[in-house]
């Protein structure tokens, strides 16, 4: 794929009130804990479907040459987020090499020593097992050391929080609540007024209010033009050498099986990896639900045996599963080159 199709717009999604983070009841008298099916923010497939619906499926003839060209060149990726001081505060997932906790003793960085992962040798604190409290990073400090990230206050936690919402359980044959067991709790997401979700897209969407996500929540959407001089585009244009980190979940493998990397002979072997457990992944295409799969979570770090020398844009479509649409078109495995201390 040529970089001529590089992302040209930031699609800014501003929720109006609460958004739902699950597709149904998550609590019941038998299950009063946990957030099963909790999923937020909506993935890029959700926005891709909205753009296609607005641009193509509203036309009388869906098979026009213009529509075919549009579908062929539509690429969407995300989610990310910004504060109202946009665009200086674009937040993307924190690489797993950065460990930033609330306390100074809970901050460290993974480096490579003797071809193995180890904690930063400059850290004098006890090498206790620590988990990061922060999972988002300002893009401006993408390749900065942890100490610089902290001094610049460039790290962030999820700016939204999950809250329970009480809903009526409707009768199957009429729009009235049931007389018995007529209420259920559902998982909703509360987002501060100064926070907006951000997606990258090759096409714009006309500004306005739209129904967004499986629950048809109303959001305000604006498209912001970006250029090749914007930092996110400069980073995406850099060829990946031996190390990179995901900024969106990666779905690799065949249409039936999930793997951590593209199953092709021209993708270098993995030397080292930092990641968390796989996450469930599913999307809907043309009204049909895709096969349930697993994805490598955003923030995961890869170290390769040999340089790849290709930016994500240059990765062949064949490296991605294709279930009616190449998963590259909905941003699977979008990644940036990552500097790792000790990597030769």
Residue, then its C-alpha position, 0 to 999 in steps of 0.5 A: x500500500x502506498x503512503x498516498x493513502x496516509x491518514x488525512x483526518x482526525x475524527x473527533x467524537x464528543x459524547x453527549x452524556x453517558x455512553x454504554x460500555x457493554x452490549x447488555x446487562x452485566x449484573x444480575x441477582x446471581x452476579x453482583x460483581x464484575x463487568x462482563x462484556x465491558x468494552x470501551x472506547x468503541x473500536x475503529x470498526x464502529x467509526x468505519x461503519x458509520x462513515x461507510x453508511x454516511x458516504x455510501x449506503x445512503x446512495x441509491x446505487x451502492x455499486x457506483x465506481x465512486x463508492x467502490x473507490x471510496x471503500x477501497x481507500x477508506x482506512x480508520x484507526x483508533x481509538x485515542x483521545x484528547x483534552x480541550x487543548x487539542x491538538x497538543x494533548x493527543x493521547x495514545x497507548x503507553x508502551x509496555x516498556x514504560x512503567x509509571x506508578x503513582x509513587x517514585x518507587x513504582x517507576x521504571x523502564x524495561x531495557x535489553x541486556x544480554x539479549x534479555x529484558x531487564x529493569x533499568x540498571x540506573x534505577x536504584x530502588x528495590x526490584x519489586x514487581x510493579x504494575x503501571x498506574x498510567x496507560x496513556x501517553x502524550x504523543x509528543x513524548x513517545x520516545x522519551x525516557x520515563x523520567x522525562x515523561x513524568x517531569x513533563x506530566x505526559x502520562x494519563x489514566x483512563x479519563x472516563x469511568x464505568x458507572x452502573x445504570x438502572x434500566x427497565x427490562x421491557x416485555x417481549x411484545x410491547x414497550x412496557x416494563x415487566x411486572x416481575x424482574x423489571x429492572x436490570x443494571x447495565x455498564x455505562x461510561x461517564x466521560x468528562x465534558x472536556x474529553x473527546x475520542x479521536x480516530x484517524x481516517x483517510x476520509x472526513x465525515x461531515x460535522x454533526x450529530x450521529x448515532x454511534x456504537x451498538x447502543x446508538x448513543x448520540x455523539x457530536x462529530x467533527x473532522x480535523x484536517x491533518x498534514x504530513x507535518x503533523x507529529x502522528x503522521x511523521x511517526x507513522x511514516x518512519x520505517x520500523x527497524x527492530x522494535x515497535x509498539x502497538x497503539x491499537x490492538x493487533x489481530x493476526x493469523x488466518x481467518x480462523x486462528x489468532x497469532x501474535x504476528x502475521x503468519x508469513x515468511x517475510x515477517x521477521x521472527x520475534x526476538x523479545x516481546x512485552x505484552x498482556x493477555x490477549x483481548x477478545x475481538x469482534x466486529x460487524x461487517x455489512x450487517x454480519x458479525x465476524x468470527x470471535x477472535x483474540x487480539x494482542x492489546x495496544x501497548x504491546x512491544x515487539x523486538x525483532x530478529x531482523x530489521x523490518x524496514x517498513x512502516x505500518x502503511x507498507x505492510x501488505x494487506x495479505x499480512x492481515x486476516x480478511x473477513x469481507x474486509x481486510x482488518x488493516x482497513x480498520x487499523x489492526x496492529x497500527x504501530x510506531x517505532x520505539x527506541x529501547x535502551x540496549x537494543x543493538 
